Structure formats: structure tokens, C-alpha cells
């Protein structure tokens, strides 16, 4: 039996996940306000303990989330601009039933991304600037370069969990929103710097497969055939 959420478009699922993230903030006593003029960065602001704090909302449909490195990993797009990272993630990639919303400190998130970047470079992998580098929310005990930095969701349990059935019903009753201005560098959307040609897509796919399997990019061979 197909899963309704998995059958929805990327735009629809993105809106549902971002809606869950902002609702989680509201349920925890905050009033999230979208920062205008940030393009795809999907940055919000909340007031906490009398201070304005910036929040990056990420979404993921496979429990991996990403930030794009810049300047050979010395900087991170969006991550360097915020204090808090909120990740809205489905509970299961193949048969999602709930959305779990996690809150992470941006400094610790960067430490994990720095460590993951360093492990991949040390292993001879290519990590491209301005393309999302993915880290597993769950503990990854495979011992691969991609395993480094994983487990934030284990260290920091969800601040809120919502039924997808409820979220979908609420979404169906609202006017459609565009995800064009949202940061979709997590799974389920395209990041800034996304590939736009077949060659770029193939190159991105090889790097993603290499990351997940723990091998050098050069070891991944893909064949694209288009039948008309």
C-alpha cells in the first residue's frame, strides 16, 4: 500500500514539514518570524530570554540533513548565520507516520559538520563547495566517513512529534504555498547550488552514493539512458 505522504509532491511535503517546525516552536512558547530577503535560506527569528535568536529550519524525508560548505569547509552557508537549528524529520523514510521536530544548538551542529567534512576529505572524498553535505540524524555505526557527526537526534530527542495524518489534513485545507523561498537543502528539496544539467545531476548522484557507501567518488559508476 502506498504512503500518502510519499505520494505527495516535493513542494507539498516541504510545506508540511516546515509547518510542523514552526508549530513546534509555537507549542514551545515562541513566535517564529520569517526573516525576509534571505532567498532560499529559510531563516526565522524567535525571542528567547529577552534576546532575538536566529533559527534555520531544515526538512528531511530520509533522516539525513544538510548544509552547504563554503571556502573548502571553513564556512557553512546558512549555518554560520544562525543560533539554532530546527530539523523537521519523518520518523521512517519508507513508511512515514509522524514528523519529529528536533532543536539543535548551531555551534554543536557546526562542530559535527566540521568533523564530518574533515573525515571525508581525509578519506579522499570530494566535498564540493555550495552543495549540501549530508549528516545522519540517527546514530550511524558503520564506521564510514559519512558516519562521522551522526546522532544529533539521539543526543537531543524531539521537542515535538506530530501525526502526519493530522498534518496532511490541515495542509489540504490551506491554500498552497511556494517553497521557492525556503531552504530545502535537506532531503525532499533542492538546495541552493542545485544541479541544473544532466551532467551536474550525475555528478551530484555519484558524490551522494559515494558518501552513503563510504567509497571514493571515482569508484561510483553510473549509466544514464534516456529512451524516447
C-alpha positions in Angstrom: 0.0 0.0 0.0 1.4 3.4 -0.9 2.0 6.0 1.7 0.1 9.2 1.2 3.0 11.5 2.3 5.4 9.8 0.0 3.0 10.2 -2.9 2.8 14.0 -2.5 5.0 16.5 -4.4 8.2 17.9 -3.0 6.5 21.3 -2.6 3.7 19.8 -0.6 5.9 17.7 1.7 8.2 20.7 2.2 5.3 22.9 3.3 4.1 20.2 5.7 7.5 19.7 7.3 8.2 23.5 7.6 4.7 23.9 9.1 5.5 21.2 11.7 8.7 23.0 12.5 7.1 26.4 13.1 4.2 24.8 15.0 6.7 23.1 17.3 8.3 26.4 18.1 4.9 27.9 18.8 4.0 25.0 21.0 7.2 25.6 23.0 6.2 29.2 23.6 7.9 31.0 20.7 6.6 33.2 18.0 8.7 32.4 14.9 9.0 35.3 12.4 10.3 34.7 8.9 13.4 36.8 8.0 12.6 38.4 4.7 15.0 38.8 1.8 17.0 35.6 2.6 16.3 33.8 -0.7 16.4 30.1 -0.1 17.9 30.3 3.4 14.6 29.7 5.3 15.8 31.7 8.3 13.5 32.7 11.1 13.7 34.6 14.3 12.4 34.0 17.8 12.8 35.8 21.1 14.3 33.7 23.9 15.2 35.0 27.3 14.9 38.6 26.1 17.2 38.1 23.1 16.5 37.8 19.4 17.8 34.5 18.1 18.1 33.3 14.5 16.8 29.9 13.6 17.5 27.7 10.5 14.7 25.3 9.6 15.7 22.2 7.8 13.5 19.4 6.4 14.3 15.8 5.7 12.4 12.9 4.3 15.2 10.3 4.8 16.6 11.5 8.2 19.7 13.0 6.7 20.0 16.8 6.7 22.5 19.1 5.0 24.2 22.4 5.0 26.4 23.5 2.0 30.1 24.1 2.9 31.9 27.2 1.6 35.6 28.1 1.2 36.7 24.4 1.5 34.7 23.8 4.6 35.9 26.8 6.6 32.4 28.3 6.4 28.9 26.9 6.2 26.1 28.6 4.2 23.1 29.4 6.5 24.5 27.5 9.5 27.0 30.3 10.2 24.2 32.9 10.3 22.0 31.3 13.0 22.0 30.4 16.7 19.5 27.4 16.5 18.9 24.6 14.0 15.4 23.1 13.8 15.0 19.9 11.9 11.6 18.5 10.9 12.1 14.8 10.0 9.8 12.0 9.2 10.0 9.0 11.6 10.5 6.5 8.8 11.8 7.0 5.2 9.7 4.2 3.6 6.5 4.4 5.6 6.4 7.7 7.5 3.6 8.2 10.0 4.9 11.0 12.2 7.0 14.1 11.9 9.6 14.6 14.7 10.9 18.1 15.3 14.4 18.5 16.8 16.2 21.5 18.2 20.0 21.7 18.0 22.4 24.4 19.0 24.0 25.8 15.9 27.5 25.7 17.4 27.3 22.0 18.1 25.8 21.3 14.7 28.7 23.1 13.1 31.2 21.0 15.2 29.6 17.9 13.8 29.6 19.1 10.2 33.2 20.2 10.6 34.1 16.7 11.8 32.2 15.0 9.0 33.8 17.3 6.4 37.3 16.6 7.7 36.7 12.8 7.8 35.5 12.8 4.2 38.5 14.9 3.0 40.9 12.6 4.9 39.3 9.6 3.2 40.0 11.2 -0.2 36.4 12.1 -1.0 35.5 15.3 -2.8 33.2 17.6 -0.9 32.0 20.4 -3.2 31.5 24.0 -2.1 27.9 25.3 -2.2 26.4 21.8 -2.4 24.6 20.2 0.6 26.8 17.9 2.7 24.6 15.4 4.4 24.8 14.2 8.0 22.6 11.4 9.5 20.3 12.5 12.3 20.4 8.9 13.8 23.5 7.1 15.1 25.4 5.7 12.2 27.7 2.9 13.4 29.0 1.8 10.0 32.4 3.4 10.7 32.3 5.3 7.3 33.5 8.9 6.8 29.8 9.7 6.3 29.1 8.2 9.8 31.1 11.0 11.5 28.9 13.6 13.1 25.8 11.5 13.1 23.4 11.0 16.0 22.2 14.5 16.9 18.6 13.2 17.1 19.8 10.6 19.7 21.5 13.2 21.8 18.6 15.6 21.5 15.1 14.0 21.5 12.3 15.7 19.6 10.8 18.8 21.1 7.5 17.9 19.4 6.0 15.0 17.4 3.0 15.3 15.1 0.9 12.8 13.3 1.3 13.0 9.6 -2.3 12.2 9.1 -3.2 15.3 11.1 -0.6 17.5 9.3 -1.8 16.4 5.9 -5.4 17.1 6.7 -4.5 20.5 7.9 -2.4 21.1 4.8 -5.2 20.0 2.5 -7.4 22.7 4.0 -5.0 25.5 3.4 -4.0 27.4 0.2 -0.8 26.2 -1.4 2.4 27.9 -0.6 5.6 28.0 -2.6 8.8 26.6 -1.3 10.8 28.8 -3.6 11.9 31.0 -0.8 12.6 28.1 1.6 15.8 26.4 2.4 15.4 22.9 1.1 19.0 21.7 1.4 17.7 18.9 3.5 16.2 15.8 1.8 13.0 16.4 -0.1 14.0 19.5 -1.8 16.8 21.2 -3.8 19.5 23.2 -2.2 20.9 26.5 -3.4 23.5 25.5 -5.9 21.4 22.6 -7.1 22.3 20.8 -10.3 20.6 22.1 -13.4 22.0 19.9 -16.2 22.1 16.1 -16.7 25.9 16.1 -16.2 25.6 18.0 -12.9 22.8 15.7 -11.7 25.0 12.6 -12.5 28.0 14.2 -10.7 25.8 15.0 -7.7 24.4 11.5 -7.6 27.9 9.9 -7.7 29.0 12.0 -4.8 25.9 11.2 -2.8 26.3 7.5 -3.4 30.0 7.7 -2.5 29.1 9.4 0.7 26.5 6.9 1.7 28.6 3.9 0.8 31.9 5.2 2.1 33.9 4.8 -1.1 35.8 7.3 -3.2 33.7 9.2 -5.8 35.8 7.7 -8.6 34.6 4.2 -7.6 31.0 5.0 -8.4 30.0 4.4 -12.0 26.5 5.5 -13.2 24.9 4.9 -16.6 22.1 7.3 -17.7 19.9 6.1 -20.6 17.0 8.1 -21.9 14.5 6.2 -24.0 12.1 8.0 -26.3 
